[in-house]
Amino acid sequence: MGFIIRSAFWLSLVLLLVPLGGNDANGEDTIGPFEAFAAARGAIGDISGMCERKPEVCAIGKSAIHTIGVRAREGARMAMAAIEEPDTAETDTEITTGSVPAGE
């Protein structure tokens, strides 16, 4: 899910930077990269002040991040255990080659 959100964010930034013209189909002016940057900067400033306005939201977010971290560590631990698990199949220790026996 995080990959999709990050991809959408970066794609929207790329689309804002690509010059496609001055007006859209309705004749309204489109925003440029500098206006978009200023708006994103204002949004980040607003988000950073959210913990002062609503501390319960930040507490829930902190708990969610902690839960995601615990699950990620557990998943990584399980993956490493599966990778490092020795192969339990019996292997033949005697090497057989296609050479002629020594007595003939």
Order of alpha helices (4+ residues) and beta strands (2+ residues): alpha-alpha-alpha-alpha
